[in-house]
Amino acid sequence: MTVSGDSNLTNGANSAANGVNAASGAKPSWEELSAKKRSELQASIPKEWRIPENLMPPDSQDDVTGWPEASGWFTEEELAITSLTAEELLSKLATGALKSLDVTQAFCKRAAAAHQLTNCLSEIFFDRAIAMARARDEYFAETGKPMGPLHGLPISLKDNINVQNVDSTVGMAVHVGDPAKADATLAEILAEAGAVFYVKTNVPTAMMIAETVNNVFGRTLNPRNRRTTSGGSSGGESALIVMKGSPVGVGSDIGGSLRIPAACTGIFTLRPSSGRFPVRNCRSGMPGQEAVASVNGPLAPTLEGVKLYSKAVINAQPWLRDPKCVPIPWRDAELPSKLRIGVMWHDGMVQPTAPVARALKHTVSRLKAAGHEIVEWDHADQAEGYLLMQRMFVADGGMTIKSQLEPTGEPLRTEMAPYGVARELSTAEMWKLHLERTDFQNRHLDRWNKAGLDALLLPTIPFNTVKSGTFKHVGYTGVYNVLDYSAVSFPTGLDVDGSIDVRREDYTPLSDECKDIHETYDADLMHGLPISLQLVARRLEEEKVLAMTGRVLEALAA
């Protein structure tokens, strides 16, 4: 299986090898820049951490999550370390039971393997990681205490999180060889808390595709089934975490870019409201677009991993460093004994496929059995919210993205066709669009308050994942970006069962897109893959939605 991506990348490598543009003195083309970047990325993997040819799993092996344990290539210590959760690692690092250097080296090697199997990384800087880890160990040896709440913990970063002297290409060739001049504010906070940085992860072009694929690095694969997508735009993070190449990672979300990858791979994430986590000095694929706020947040194999990251960042008082942050310290949520949860069975545009519908029914049944109150939630305004998001994304006529592609001749990917045909709005039209958004937010909040909801339960995406290149519909996530609500995507503990989660014939298609999604659903391909759902709270209720997700998990486990 070729994990370097699409055929046009191979063509780019050939073009660079011929050196046509370089010889003529013309500005490097996107093909040349991309080939150079991929070559540098490969060269940054130490020889001792390159998988021997005789151990490489065959192309026909879809699930590679068990390969590290089965290969014999990792030591028992490396496997033991990388099998620990973030909370388990921090407990051992804080007492000196584990050294950061040992932990960091184990995750560096496992991340290198994950990349070779799934194409999940965009930047590798292991030397920097080793230096950071040694500094943490020296601090502990001198003081007898951890450097901070994330002492010695390796944390992976999505490509847009700036790290000094490292590129943030955000999937576009024009940014190759344009390293960040300084760390992002978030990176500064994490480093001061004791974290160690070692890799950045792959994203789609401009971070505006629901799958992780771009013209520079190619496509990232889902390690649970390499014929399926790991989602986007934080799909490099989700693939790396599932391969246990990272105990906790940082992604971003503007239309579902945290929740979609988490759902596609069966891990946890928090989509926070704007202002809880710093975004200062992060690179955007659409800089200046603020009609729908982009936020960053954690992904982890456990809910506790998401919570400990969130608490550490918020307790660092990010509002003193980023003027976009709100001065709200961490607040432990006090929940009623019984929650009032709305359930939205579908969004009025696309019905969930069989496994997601089953997981939603099962979760509702468990919540009722636990004594929680379940009320039906009307999807009436979902289509309006989804359309608002789409209109705001292309309000500049696609000029911002196109202006970053044109200098190198990079083509607009077919997944981004709307950006190529959009009309630029006037200032007056944009202000009117903002008024429509505000009116939508007001009406939705009034309806929520009238219903007296604590949370809303619904699918994260209308399927568990899909075959690579076939993702459609981000309406289940994108509406809550327009509303700026806090949301968690969580695995339900259920997996697709190909014998019962067959293609639904008893449903009424809600749209052509709905019909296409159901007709292309492949129960055999999805068999054994995890099923996730989404829990949504109101704006700035991050602590509450995390605590409520814990209640949902308790009900599911009962």
C-alpha positions in Angstrom: 0.0 0.0 0.0 1.5 3.3 -1.1 1.0 5.8 1.8 2.6 8.7 0.1 -0.7 9.6 -1.6 -2.1 10.3 -5.0 -0.5 9.7 -8.4 -0.1 13.4 -9.0 2.5 13.4 -6.2 4.5 10.8 -8.1 4.4 13.0 -11.1 5.6 15.9 -9.0 8.6 13.8 -7.8 9.5 13.0 -11.4 9.2 16.7 -12.4 11.6 17.7 -9.5 14.0 14.9 -10.5 14.2 16.3 -14.0 15.0 19.8 -12.5 13.2 21.5 -15.4 12.1 24.6 -13.4 15.3 24.8 -11.4 17.4 24.7 -14.5 15.5 27.5 -16.2 15.8 29.7 -13.1 12.0 29.9 -12.7 10.3 30.0 -9.3 10.0 26.4 -8.0 6.7 24.7 -8.9 4.4 23.1 -6.4 5.6 19.7 -7.7 9.2 20.5 -7.0 8.5 22.0 -3.6 6.3 19.1 -2.6 8.8 16.5 -3.7 11.5 18.3 -1.8 9.4 18.5 1.3 8.5 14.8 1.2 12.2 13.9 0.7 13.2 16.0 3.7 10.5 14.4 5.8 11.6 10.9 5.0 15.3 11.8 5.7 14.3 13.1 9.1 13.4 9.6 10.2 16.6 8.1 11.8 17.8 5.0 9.9 17.4 2.8 13.0 13.7 3.8 13.1 12.9 3.0 9.5 10.9 -0.3 9.3 13.0 -3.1 7.7 11.6 -4.2 4.4 11.0 -7.8 5.6 8.9 -6.5 8.5 6.7 -4.1 6.6 3.1 -5.3 6.6 1.7 -6.1 3.1 -0.5 -3.7 1.2 -3.4 -6.1 1.7 -3.2 -5.7 5.5 -6.0 -3.1 6.2 -5.7 -3.0 10.0 -2.2 -2.1 11.2 -3.0 -1.1 14.8 -1.6 -4.4 16.1 1.5 -4.4 13.9 3.8 -2.8 16.5 3.1 -5.6 19.0 3.2 -8.4 16.4 6.3 -7.2 14.5 8.9 -7.9 17.1 10.6 -4.6 16.1 9.8 -2.9 19.4 11.3 -3.7 22.7 9.1 -4.7 25.6 9.8 -1.5 27.3 8.9 0.6 24.3 5.6 -1.3 23.9 4.9 -0.9 27.6 5.5 2.9 27.6 3.5 3.6 24.5 0.6 1.5 25.7 0.1 3.8 28.7 -2.5 6.6 28.6 -1.5 10.3 29.2 -2.8 10.1 32.7 -0.8 7.0 33.5 2.3 8.4 32.0 2.0 11.7 33.9 1.6 9.8 37.2 4.8 7.9 36.6 6.7 10.9 35.2 5.7 13.1 38.2 7.2 10.6 40.6 10.3 9.7 38.7 9.1 6.2 38.0 9.7 7.0 34.3 12.1 9.4 32.8 11.0 11.8 30.1 13.9 10.7 27.8 12.8 7.1 27.8 9.2 8.0 27.2 10.0 10.5 24.5 12.3 8.1 22.6 9.6 5.4 22.7 7.0 7.7 21.3 9.4 9.0 18.7 10.0 5.5 17.4 6.4 4.6 17.4 5.5 7.9 15.7 8.1 7.1 13.0 6.4 3.7 12.5 3.0 5.2 12.4 4.0 7.6 9.6 5.5 4.8 7.5 2.3 2.9 7.8 -0.3 5.7 7.5 1.5 8.9 6.2 0.3 10.8 9.2 3.2 13.3 9.9 4.2 16.6 8.2 7.2 17.5 10.4 9.7 15.5 12.5 12.1 17.1 14.9 13.3 14.3 17.2 16.5 16.0 18.1 14.6 18.9 19.6 12.4 16.4 21.5 15.4 14.6 23.0 16.8 18.0 24.2 13.5 19.0 25.7 13.1 15.6 27.5 16.6 15.8 28.9 15.9 19.3 30.2 12.8 17.9 32.0 14.8 15.1 33.5 17.5 17.4 34.7 14.9 19.7 36.3 13.4 16.8 38.2 16.8 15.6 39.3 17.7 19.0 40.6 14.4 19.9 42.3 12.8 16.6 43.0 9.5 17.8 41.5 7.9 17.9 38.1 8.3 21.0 35.9 4.5 21.4 35.5 1.3 19.5 35.1 2.4 18.0 31.8 6.0 17.2 32.9 7.9 15.1 30.4 4.8 14.2 28.3 5.2 14.0 24.5 2.4 15.9 22.8 1.9 15.9 19.1 0.8 19.1 17.3 -1.3 19.6 14.2 0.6 21.2 11.4 -0.9 24.7 11.9 0.5 25.0 15.5 3.6 27.1 14.9 6.9 25.8 16.3 9.9 28.0 15.9 12.1 27.2 12.9 9.7 24.5 11.7 7.4 24.8 8.6 3.6 25.1 9.0 2.6 24.3 5.4 -1.1 23.6 6.2 -1.1 21.4 3.1 0.0 24.0 0.6 3.3 24.1 -1.3 3.7 27.8 -1.1 4.5 27.5 2.6 7.3 24.9 2.1 10.6 26.4 3.4 8.8 29.2 5.3 9.5 28.2 9.0 7.8 29.9 11.9 9.7 32.7 13.5 8.3 31.9 17.0 6.3 29.3 18.8 2.5 29.7 18.9 1.2 30.9 22.3 -0.3 27.4 22.9 3.1 25.8 22.3 4.7 28.2 24.8 2.1 27.3 27.4 2.4 23.6 26.8 6.2 23.8 27.0 6.1 25.7 30.3 3.8 23.0 31.6 6.5 20.5 30.9 5.4 19.0 27.6 7.8 17.7 24.9 7.3 18.4 21.2 8.5 15.9 18.6 6.2 15.8 15.5 3.6 17.8 13.7 0.8 16.0 11.8 -0.7 16.1 8.3 -3.7 18.1 7.3 -5.8 18.6 4.1 -5.3 21.6 1.9 -5.9 24.8 3.9 -7.4 22.5 6.5 -10.7 22.8 4.7 -11.4 19.2 3.6 -13.1 16.5 5.9 -10.4 14.0 4.9 -6.7 14.5 5.3 -5.3 14.8 1.8 -3.2 17.5 0.1 -0.9 18.0 -2.8 2.2 18.2 -0.7 2.2 15.1 1.5 -0.7 13.1 0.0 -3.3 11.2 1.9 -3.3 10.0 5.5 -4.8 6.6 6.1 -7.0 5.2 8.9 -4.8 2.6 10.7 -7.9 0.7 11.8 -8.6 0.1 8.1 -6.2 1.7 5.6 -8.9 1.7 2.9 -10.9 4.2 5.0 -10.3 7.8 6.0 -9.0 9.0 9.3 -11.0 12.2 8.8 -10.0 15.8 8.5 -8.7 18.2 9.0 -7.0 16.8 12.1 -6.7 13.4 10.5 -2.9 13.1 10.9 -3.5 13.5 14.7 -6.2 10.9 14.9 -4.2 8.3 12.9 -1.1 8.9 15.0 -3.0 8.6 18.3 -4.7 5.3 17.2 -1.3 3.9 16.4 -0.2 4.9 19.9 2.4 7.2 18.4 1.1 10.0 20.7 -0.6 9.9 24.1 -2.4 13.2 23.5 -2.4 15.5 20.5 -3.6 19.0 19.5 -5.9 19.6 16.6 -8.2 22.4 15.4 -11.9 22.6 14.5 -13.7 25.1 12.2 -16.4 22.8 10.8 -15.8 19.5 12.6 -12.0 19.2 12.1 -11.5 17.7 15.6 -14.7 15.7 15.9 -14.7 14.2 12.5 -11.3 12.6 12.8 -12.1 11.4 16.3 -15.2 9.8 15.1 -13.6 8.2 12.1 -11.0 6.5 14.3 -12.8 6.0 17.6 -11.1 8.4 20.0 -12.1 11.3 22.2 -11.9 15.0 21.5 -13.2 18.3 22.8 -14.4 21.1 20.5 -14.2 24.1 22.8 -15.9 27.4 22.3 -13.8 30.2 21.0 -11.8 31.9 23.7 -11.0 28.9 26.0 -7.8 27.9 24.3 -5.2 30.3 22.7 -5.0 30.6 19.0 -2.4 33.4 18.8 0.4 32.8 16.2 -1.2 29.7 14.7 -1.3 29.5 10.9 -4.7 29.5 9.3 -5.6 28.2 5.8 -8.0 31.1 5.5 -6.3 33.9 7.6 -8.7 36.7 8.4 -11.8 34.5 8.2 -13.5 35.0 11.5 -17.2 34.7 10.7 -16.8 31.1 11.9 -14.1 30.9 14.6 -11.4 28.3 14.3 -10.5 26.8 17.7 -7.9 24.3 18.8 -8.4 21.4 21.2 -7.1 18.0 22.3 -7.5 14.5 21.0 -6.7 11.4 23.1 -7.6 7.7 23.6 -9.4 8.5 26.8 -11.7 11.2 28.1 -9.4 11.7 31.1 -6.6 12.5 28.7 -8.7 15.2 27.1 -9.6 16.6 30.5 -6.1 16.8 31.9 -4.8 18.6 28.8 -7.7 21.1 28.9 -7.3 21.8 32.6 -3.5 22.4 32.2 -4.0 24.9 29.4 -6.8 26.8 31.0 -5.0 26.9 34.4 -2.1 28.7 32.7 -4.4 31.7 32.2 -4.1 32.0 28.5 -6.1 35.2 28.5 -3.0 37.0 29.7 -1.2 36.1 26.5 -3.9 35.9 23.8 -6.5 38.8 23.7 -9.0 36.4 22.1 -9.1 34.3 25.2 -11.8 34.9 27.9 -10.7 35.1 31.6 -12.5 32.0 32.7 -10.5 29.7 35.0 -11.1 26.0 35.1 -14.4 25.3 36.9 -15.2 21.8 38.1 -18.7 21.1 36.9 -21.5 20.4 39.4 -24.1 18.3 37.6 -27.6 17.4 38.7 -28.0 13.7 39.6 -30.2 13.3 36.5 -29.5 15.1 33.2 -32.0 16.4 30.7 -30.7 15.4 27.3 -32.2 16.2 24.0 -31.7 13.5 21.3 -31.6 14.4 17.6 -32.1 11.2 15.5 -31.1 13.0 12.2 -30.4 16.5 11.1 -33.1 16.7 8.4 -30.5 16.5 5.6 -28.8 13.1 6.0 -30.1 10.1 7.9 -27.4 8.2 9.9 -26.3 4.9 8.4 -27.2 1.7 10.2 -24.4 1.4 12.7 -24.7 5.0 13.9 -28.5 4.7 14.2 -28.0 1.6 16.3 -25.5 3.2 18.5 -27.7 6.2 19.1 -30.7 4.1 20.0 -28.5 2.0 22.3 -27.1 5.0 24.0 -30.5 6.6 24.5 -31.8 3.3 26.0 -28.9 3.2 28.4 -29.3 6.8 29.5 -33.0 6.2 30.2 -32.1 3.1 32.2 -29.7 5.2 34.3 -32.6 7.6 35.1 -31.7 10.5 32.8 -34.5 12.3 31.1 -34.5 12.1 27.3 -36.5 14.6 25.2 -36.9 14.7 21.4 -35.0 17.6 19.7 -36.4 19.1 16.5 -33.8 19.4 13.7 -35.8 22.2 12.1 -33.0 24.7 11.9 -30.1 22.5 11.2 -30.2 23.1 7.4 -30.2 26.8 8.0 -27.1 26.6 10.2 -25.3 24.4 7.8 -25.9 26.7 4.9 -24.8 29.7 6.9 -21.5 28.0 7.5 -21.0 27.2 3.9 -21.8 30.7 2.8 -19.3 32.2 5.3 -16.5 29.9 4.3 -16.6 31.1 0.7 -17.6 34.7 1.3 -14.2 35.9 -0.1 -14.9 34.2 -3.4 -12.2 31.6 -2.5 -9.6 34.3 -3.1 -7.6 33.7 0.1 -7.0 30.0 -0.6 -6.5 30.6 -4.4 -3.9 33.3 -3.6 -1.8 30.8 -1.7 -2.1 28.2 -4.5 -1.4 30.4 -7.5 2.3 31.4 -6.8 3.4 27.8 -7.3 0.8 26.8 -9.9 -0.8 24.4 -7.4 -4.2 23.2 -8.5 -7.3 23.5 -6.4 -8.2 20.0 -5.4 -11.6 18.6 -6.5 -12.8 18.3 -2.9 -12.5 22.1 -2.8 -14.5 22.9 -5.9 -16.9 25.4 -4.2 -13.9 27.7 -3.5 -13.2 27.9 -7.2 -16.7 29.1 -8.3 -17.7 31.2 -5.3 -18.6 34.9 -5.7 -16.9 37.4 -3.4 -19.4 39.2 -1.2 -19.4 43.0 -0.7 -18.8 44.4 2.8 -22.5 45.2 3.1 -23.4 41.6 2.1 -21.0 40.2 4.6 -22.5 42.4 7.4 -25.9 41.1 6.4 -24.6 37.6 6.6 -23.3 38.3 10.1 -26.8 39.5 11.1 -28.3 36.3 9.8 -25.8 34.3 11.9 -26.5 36.3 15.0 -30.3 35.9 14.5 -29.7 32.1 14.1 -27.7 31.9 17.3 -30.3 33.9 19.2 -33.2 31.7 18.1 -31.3 28.5 18.8 -30.3 29.6 22.3 -33.9 30.6 23.1 -35.1 27.2 21.9 -32.5 25.4 23.9 -33.3 27.3 27.1 -37.1 26.8 26.6 -36.4 23.0 26.4 -34.3 23.2 29.5 -31.6 21.0 28.1 -28.3 20.1 29.8 -27.0 18.6 26.6 -27.8 17.4 23.1 -27.0 13.9 21.9 -26.6 13.3 18.2 -24.3 11.6 15.6 -20.9 13.2 15.0 -21.1 12.2 11.4 -23.8 10.2 9.5 -21.5 7.1 9.3 -18.7 5.6 11.4 -16.2 6.4 8.7 -16.1 6.0 4.9 -13.9 4.7 2.1 -11.1 7.2 1.4 -12.1 9.8 -1.0 -15.9 9.5 -0.5 -16.6 11.7 2.6 -19.8 13.8 2.3 -21.7 16.0 4.7 -20.4 17.8 7.8 -23.7 19.2 8.8 -23.8 17.3 12.1 -20.6 19.1 13.3 -20.6 22.4 11.4 -23.8 23.8 12.8 -22.2 23.9 16.3 -19.2 25.8 14.9 -21.7 28.5 13.8 -23.3 28.4 17.3 -19.8 28.2 18.9 -21.0 25.5 21.3 -18.8 23.1 23.3 -18.9 19.6 22.1 -17.3 16.2 22.7 -17.1 13.3 20.2 -16.8 10.0 22.0 -16.6 6.3 21.1 -19.7 4.4 22.3 -17.9 1.2 22.9 -19.8 -0.4 20.0 -18.3 -1.6 16.8 -19.9 -2.0 13.4 -21.3 -5.6 13.0 -21.5 -6.4 9.4 -24.2 -9.0 10.0 -26.7 -6.7 11.6 -25.6 -3.2 10.5 -26.7 -3.8 6.9 -27.7 -1.2 4.5 -30.9 0.4 5.6 -33.8 -0.1 3.2 -36.5 1.2 5.6 -35.4 4.8 5.6 -36.6 7.7 3.5 -33.8 9.6 1.8 -33.8 13.2 2.9 -31.7 14.4 0.0 -29.7 13.2 -3.0 -26.6 13.3 -0.7 -28.4 11.2 1.8 -29.4 8.7 -0.9 -25.8 8.5 -2.1 -24.4 8.0 1.4 -26.7 5.1 2.1 -26.2 3.4 -1.3 -22.5 3.5 -0.9 -22.4 2.3 2.7 -20.4 -1.0 2.8 -21.2 -3.1 5.9 -18.4 -5.6 5.1 -15.7 -2.8 4.8 -16.9 -1.2 8.1 -17.1 -4.4 10.1 -15.3 -4.1 13.4 -14.7 -0.4 13.3 -15.7 1.8 16.2 -18.9 3.9 16.3 -18.9 7.4 17.9 -21.5 9.9 18.9 -21.4 13.6 19.8 -22.5 15.4 23.0 -23.1 19.1 22.8 -23.5 21.7 25.5 -24.0 25.5 25.3 -21.2 28.0 24.6 -18.3 28.0 27.1 -19.5 24.9 28.9 -16.3 22.9 28.3 -16.1 21.5 31.9 -19.8 20.7 31.9 -19.7 18.8 28.6 -16.7 16.8 29.6 -18.4 15.9 32.9 -21.6 15.0 31.1 -19.8 12.8 28.7 -18.4 11.0 31.7 -22.0 10.3 32.8 -22.9 9.0 29.4 -19.9 6.6 29.5 -21.1 5.4 32.9 -24.5 4.7 31.5 -23.1 2.8 28.6 -20.9 0.7 30.9 -23.6 -0.1 33.4 
